[in-house]
């Protein structure tokens, strides 16, 4: 059987079809292209097992309401941005992805799924300008913080407060590898009603996570403990999100992503 398979893959049209199929992953009603390279084996395995950003995607789908404006910080391959666009309908979705290799893939996935999302290939930071960005071979670990084995590049950054003031988002989804500690300090988030924030204690420490929660509390947000899942925290202003069924992974449901009570980090 293996000999026949190897022979078949030498035929150009079959080889092309096989390679294309191997690069596509279905996440619910979303199709994500994640070719290797540049996408690492670990990320592709997570997509194949339906374990890539599943909690964030589930929460975005349930927290974003029709007509909402959404700001997605750290869009990656575009999964959460696409989920937000599907949930918001005719609302506006703006995604920031700093990695110059990954951002075009996010744009391609947005087009593939027939939704409207503006992907901006820039970093998000406290101040506007050019900043250092450290690229990891597995792109979800790339960040503005240096680490062993990373590649340093220079990229353009927008100031987070300027972006919030411009877009006036109802919902923010945030996965920016530790920068969350700085971005929410003294921020004016008056337009925002709900947030999904992945915190990174391995970068900012548990004290940094507590400071992030405190900054958001000062801005009028409460932690929705029932929806928190590992390092993914949920915040809202009025407690209405507590009625949403908590996320439950495929492993807990026998293959169907649904809800379950999560454990808060802080």
RONU-922946 format. One line per 4 residues: their letters; for each residue x, y, z of N, C-alpha, C. Coordinates in steps of 0.05 Angstrom, whole numbers. Example, Ala and Ser with C-alpha at 12.3 -4.5 7.8 and 13.67 -1.06 7.14 Angstrom:
as	264/-114/156/246/-90/156/264/-66/156; 257/-45/142/273/-21/143/258/1/157
! end
This chain:
xxxx	17/-24/0/0/0/0/17/25/0; 39/25/16/57/48/18/70/53/-9; 76/31/-24/89/34/-50/70/49/-70; 44/41/-70/25/54/-87/22/83/-79
xxxx	22/89/-53/19/117/-44/43/133/-54; 67/123/-51/91/137/-59/90/142/-90; 81/122/-104/79/125/-133/59/146/-141; 36/146/-127/15/166/-133/24/194/-128
xxxx	40/198/-106/49/224/-99/71/235/-119; 80/218/-137/98/227/-158/84/240/-181; 57/235/-182/41/247/-204/34/276/-195; 42/296/-211/40/324/-203/12/332/-192
xxxx	-10/325/-206/-36/334/-197/-44/321/-170; -36/296/-166/-42/283/-141/-25/294/-118; 1/299/-125/19/311/-105/9/339/-96; 0/355/-116/-10/382/-110/-35/380/-92
xxxx	-53/362/-99/-78/359/-83/-72/350/-55; -53/331/-52/-46/321/-26/-34/343/-8; -15/358/-21/-1/379/-6/-21/401/3; -39/407/-15/-59/428/-9/-77/419/14
xxxx	-86/394/13/-104/383/33/-89/383/60; -63/376/59/-48/374/84/-43/401/97; -47/423/82/-43/450/92/-68/462/103; -91/449/99/-117/461/107/-127/446/132
xxxx	-138/462/150/-149/452/175/-177/464/179; -196/448/187/-223/457/192/-228/461/222; -235/485/230/-241/491/258/-270/501/259; -288/482/265/-316/489/264/-324/495/236
xxxx	-334/520/231/-342/528/205/-320/546/192; -296/545/202/-274/561/193/-252/543/181; -242/551/157/-220/536/144/-195/553/147; -174/541/158/-149/555/162/-127/541/146
xxxx	-113/557/130/-89/547/116/-65/553/133; -49/531/137/-25/534/154/-3/517/142; 10/526/121/30/510/107/56/508/123; 71/487/119/97/483/132/118/481/110
xxxx	137/500/110/139/523/127/120/545/117; 115/566/133/129/574/157/117/564/184; 93/551/182/80/543/207/93/518/218; 100/518/244/114/496/256/97/471/259
xxxx	110/449/263/96/423/266/78/424/291; 87/437/312/71/438/337/44/453/333; 45/475/318/20/490/313/2/474/295; 13/461/274/-3/445/256/-15/421/270
xxxx	-1/409/288/-12/387/304/-35/397/322; -32/421/333/-53/432/349/-78/437/332; -74/447/308/-97/451/290/-110/425/283; -94/405/277/-104/379/269/-120/366/292
xxxx	-112/371/316/-126/359/340/-148/378/350; -153/400/337/-172/420/345/-166/430/374; -140/436/378/-131/447/403/-118/474/401; -120/486/377/-107/512/372/-127/535/377
xxxx	-122/550/398/-138/574/405/-168/567/407; -174/543/416/-202/535/417/-218/550/438; -206/555/462/-219/570/483/-224/599/474; -203/611/462/-206/639/453/-228/641/431
xxxx	-228/622/413/-247/623/391/-276/620/402; -279/601/420/-305/596/432/-315/621/446; -298/634/462/-305/657/477/-312/681/459; -296/685/439/-301/707/420/-328/703/407
xxxx	-334/679/398/-360/673/386/-383/681/404; -380/677/430/-402/681/449/-402/709/461; -380/723/461/-379/750/472/-384/772/452; -378/766/426/-383/786/406/-412/784/397
xxxx	-425/807/396/-454/808/389/-457/821/361; -479/816/348/-484/828/321/-480/858/321; -464/867/302/-459/896/299/-436/906/316; -424/889/333/-402/898/349/-377/905/333
xxxx	-361/924/343/-335/930/333/-315/915/350; -296/900/338/-278/883/352/-249/890/345; -232/891/365/-203/895/362/-190/869/371; -176/856/352/-163/830/358/-132/835/358
xxxx	-120/835/381/-92/840/384/-77/813/385; -60/809/365/-46/783/363/-63/764/347; -69/770/322/-88/755/306/-77/728/298; -51/725/296/-39/699/288/-49/692/260
xxxx	-59/668/256/-69/659/230/-96/669/223; -108/685/240/-133/698/234/-157/684/246; -153/663/261/-176/647/271/-195/663/288; -185/677/308/-202/693/326/-215/717/311
xxxx	-200/729/293/-211/751/277/-234/741/260; -231/718/248/-252/707/231/-277/700/248; -272/688/271/-294/681/289/-309/706/298; -294/728/303/-306/753/311/-323/765/289
xxxx	-312/763/264/-327/774/241/-353/758/236; -352/732/240/-376/716/236/-397/723/258; -388/728/282/-406/735/304/-417/763/302; -401/781/292/-410/809/291/-427/816/266
xxxx	-425/799/246/-441/804/222/-430/828/207; -444/850/207/-436/874/193/-419/892/210; -411/883/234/-394/900/250/-365/901/239; -349/918/251/-322/922/242/-303/905/258
xxxx	-284/892/245/-263/876/259/-236/885/249; -219/892/267/-191/900/261/-172/882/276; -154/869/262/-135/851/274/-107/861/271; -91/859/293/-63/866/292/-46/841/294
xxxx	-28/837/275/-9/815/275/19/826/268; 37/824/287/64/837/283/82/821/264; 80/795/264/98/778/248/94/783/218; 114/792/204/111/798/175/107/774/157
xxxx	113/750/168/108/725/153/80/715/158; 70/718/182/44/707/190/21/724/181; 24/751/182/2/769/175/-9/764/147; 7/759/126/-5/752/100/-21/727/101
xxxx	-14/707/117/-30/683/120/-57/689/133; -57/707/153/-82/715/165/-100/728/144; -89/746/128/-105/759/107/-116/738/87; -100/719/80/-108/698/62/-131/682/74
xxxx	-129/675/99/-150/660/113/-176/676/115; -173/702/120/-197/719/121/-212/718/94; -197/721/72/-209/720/45/-222/692/40; -207/671/49/-217/644/44/-244/639/57
xxxx	-248/652/80/-273/647/95/-295/668/88; -289/686/70/-310/704/60/-320/724/80; -303/732/99/-311/752/119/-294/778/115; -303/799/128/-289/824/125/-274/830/151
xxxx	-248/830/149/-230/836/171/-207/852/161; -200/874/174/-176/889/167/-152/879/184; -133/866/171/-109/856/185/-87/877/181; -77/887/203/-55/907/203/-29/893/211
xxxx	-9/893/193/16/880/199/34/899/215; 27/903/240/42/920/258/41/908/286; 60/917/302/58/910/331/40/930/345; 32/924/368/17/942/385/34/947/410
xxxx	37/972/418/55/979/440/44/1004/454; 58/1012/475/49/1035/490/53/1061/474; 74/1061/457/80/1085/441/84/1077/412; 77/1096/394/79/1092/366/109/1094/357
xxxx	117/1079/338/144/1081/328/155/1054/317; 181/1052/315/193/1027/307/203/1012/331; 198/987/333/206/972/357/219/946/349; 233/934/368/246/908/364/225/886/368
xxxx	226/866/350/207/843/352/224/818/350; 218/798/367/235/774/369/219/751/358; 228/740/336/214/719/321/223/692/331; 203/675/337/208/647/346/200/629/323
xxxx	213/606/321/207/587/300/178/577/301; 167/577/325/138/572/329/125/599/334; 111/610/314/104/639/314/88/648/339; 71/631/351/56/641/375/73/651/397
xxxx	98/642/398/117/651/419/132/676/413; 130/686/388/143/711/380/132/734/396; 149/753/403/139/776/420/159/799/419; 152/820/434/169/843/436/191/839/458
xxxx	190/816/471/209/810/492/231/791/481; 256/797/486/278/779/476/278/752/491; 286/731/477/288/705/490/309/689/474; 320/669/487/341/653/475/332/639/449
xxxx	348/642/429/342/629/403/324/645/385; 316/668/393/298/684/376/314/701/356; 301/710/335/313/726/315/302/755/318; 319/774/320/311/802/325/306/816/298
xxxx	283/828/295/277/844/272/265/871/281; 263/890/263/251/916/270/224/918/255; 203/926/269/177/928/257/164/954/266; 143/962/252/128/986/260/107/979/281
xxxx	104/998/300/84/993/321/65/1017/323; 40/1011/329/20/1032/335/16/1033/365; 10/1058/375/5/1061/403/-23/1050/410; -24/1034/430/-49/1020/437/-72/1040/442
xxxx	-67/1061/457/-88/1080/463/-98/1094/438; -80/1100/419/-88/1113/394/-106/1094/378; -100/1068/379/-116/1048/364/-144/1046/376; -145/1044/403/-171/1042/417/-188/1067/411
xxxx	-175/1091/413/-189/1116/407/-200/1117/379; -184/1106/360/-193/1106/332/-216/1087/327; -213/1062/336/-232/1041/329/-256/1041/347; -253/1049/373/-275/1049/392/-288/1021/394
xxxx	-272/1001/401/-282/974/401/-302/968/423; -321/951/418/-339/941/438/-326/917/453; -310/902/438/-297/878/448/-268/878/440; -251/870/459/-222/866/453/-215/838/459
xxxx	-201/825/439/-189/799/443/-159/804/442; -144/793/462/-116/801/466/-99/777/472; -79/772/455/-59/751/459/-32/762/449; -18/777/467/6/792/458/30/785/475
xxxx	31/760/484/56/748/496/69/766/518; 52/775/537/63/789/560/60/819/560; 55/830/537/52/859/535/26/869/548; 8/850/554/-18/858/566/-14/873/592
xxxx	8/867/606/13/880/632/16/910/628; 29/919/607/34/947/601/10/961/588; -2/947/569/-23/959/552/-47/969/568; -55/954/589/-80/960/603/-75/979/627
xxxx	-50/986/632/-44/1005/654/-52/1033/646; -70/1045/661/-79/1073/657/-91/1077/629; -103/1056/618/-115/1058/591/-144/1068/593; -152/1083/573/-179/1092/571/-194/1072/554
xxxx	-211/1055/566/-225/1034/552/-255/1039/554; -263/1064/554/-292/1071/559/-311/1059/538; -301/1053/514/-319/1042/493/-322/1012/496; -304/999/511/-302/970/512/-321/959/533
xxxx	-335/937/526/-354/924/545/-344/897/554; -329/883/536/-320/856/542/-292/851/532; -277/835/546/-249/829/538/-243/799/542; -228/788/522/-216/762/525/-186/766/525
xxxx	-173/760/547/-144/766/549/-129/740/557; -111/732/540/-93/710/547/-69/722/562; -65/715/587/-43/725/602/-19/706/600; 5/716/606/29/700/602/47/702/627
xxxx	40/687/648/56/687/673/84/679/669; 90/663/648/117/654/642/134/678/633; 121/699/625/136/724/616/134/745/637; 111/751/648/107/773/666/104/765/695
xxxx	104/738/700/102/729/728/73/730/738; 67/717/760/40/717/771/34/745/781; 54/760/791/49/787/800/40/804/776; 53/800/753/45/815/729/16/809/721
xxxx	8/784/724/-20/776/718/-39/791/737; -32/791/763/-49/805/783/-50/835/777; -28/846/768/-28/875/761/-46/880/737; -46/862/717/-63/864/694/-92/864/702
xxxx	-100/845/719/-127/844/729/-135/869/744; -116/879/760/-120/904/776/-125/928/757; -108/930/736/-111/952/718/-139/952/705; -149/928/698/-175/927/685/-197/932/706
xxxx	-193/924/731/-212/930/752/-215/960/756; -192/974/755/-193/1003/757/-209/1016/734; -208/1003/711/-222/1013/687/-252/1005/687; -260/991/709/-289/984/711/-296/956/703
xxxx	-276/939/699/-282/911/690/-281/892/713; -297/871/712/-297/849/731/-288/824/718; -273/808/732/-265/782/722/-289/763/722; -295/750/700/-317/731/698/-304/703/703
xxxx	-303/695/728/-288/671/735/-299/646/722; -325/645/718/-337/621/706/-328/616/677; -319/637/663/-311/634/635/-281/632/632; -266/637/653/-236/636/651/-227/607/647
xxxx	-208/604/629/-199/577/622/-169/577/620; -155/566/641/-126/566/641/-116/595/641; -100/602/621/-89/629/620/-106/649/605; -130/640/596/-148/657/581/-169/668/601
xxxx	-168/694/605/-186/707/624/-207/724/609; -231/726/621/-253/741/610/-261/762/629; -266/786/618/-275/809/635/-299/822/622; -318/832/639/-340/848/628/-346/870/648
xxxx	-365/888/641/-372/911/658/-397/906/675; -415/890/664/-441/888/677/-449/860/687; -431/841/685/-437/814/694/-454/797/676; -461/808/653/-480/794/635/-467/769/622
xxxx	-440/769/621/-426/746/609/-427/721/626; -434/724/652/-434/700/670/-456/680/662; -475/688/645/-496/670/637/-487/652/614; -463/658/602/-453/642/580/-443/615/590
xxxx	-448/594/575/-439/568/583/-408/567/581; -394/559/601/-365/558/600/-354/539/579; -329/544/570/-317/528/550/-309/501/560; -313/481/542/-303/454/548/-289/443/523
xxxx	-266/431/527/-250/422/504/-262/397/492; -252/390/468/-261/365/454/-256/341/471; -234/341/486/-228/317/502/-249/313/524; -261/334/533/-281/332/554/-309/325/542
xxxx	-313/329/516/-339/326/505/-340/304/484; -318/289/480/-317/268/461/-317/278/432; -305/302/427/-302/311/400/-318/335/393; -336/345/411/-352/368/405/-345/390/424
xxxx	-335/412/413/-327/435/430/-352/449/441; -353/452/467/-376/465/480/-367/479/504; -381/478/526/-373/493/550/-367/476/574; -353/487/592/-346/475/618/-334/496/636
xxxx	-336/492/661/-325/513/679/-295/513/678; -284/536/673/-255/539/672/-243/548/698; -218/547/701/-204/556/725/-189/582/720; -195/601/736/-182/627/732/-153/626/742
xx	-136/642/728/-108/644/736/-106/661/761; -122/682/763/-120/700/785/-146/703/799
! end
